Amino acid sequence: MGKFGLQFKATLENVTNVRPLGDDFRWFLKLKCGNCGEIPDKWQYVTLVESVPLKGGRSSASMVQKCKLCSRENSIDILGDTIKPYNAEDSERFKTMVQFECRGLEPIDFQPQDWTDYDEKVSESVGIYEVTHQFIKC
């Protein structure tokens, strides 16, 4: 079992903060099986609202999956109290936005997007550019 932090870095233009909106926010991840190293091709997502019981009924996780190669049951859980916004003063620096508790899995990729828009009230463009990320062991 291990904890991994998702660190986010971006350039913010006329944006005060970036944060997941609601407990149903989908964190799209690529996950590697810690037993055999299998990395599925498809993106998988986890949310705070989804909770699956673990074998033995002792606790639950945001997602439980069986590895297609080795059949090992693995899980990942979002640690909700670790979710932090990425604020304007964090712009262009790495900041941990969320931590995941992993059993048999390791997050290796995150699917962020560049967002742009136009704020008609103040007649300025707004955007989140040059989004990068990394995972750290916590």
Buried (B, 14 or more C-beta within 10 A) or exposed (E): EEBBBBBBBBBBBEBEEBEBEEEEBEBEBBBBBBBEEBEBEEEBEBBBEBBEEBEEEEEEBBBBBEBEEBEBEBBBBBBEEBBBBBBEEBBEEBBBBBBBBBBBBBBEEBEBEEEEEEEEEEEEEBBBBEBEBEBEEE
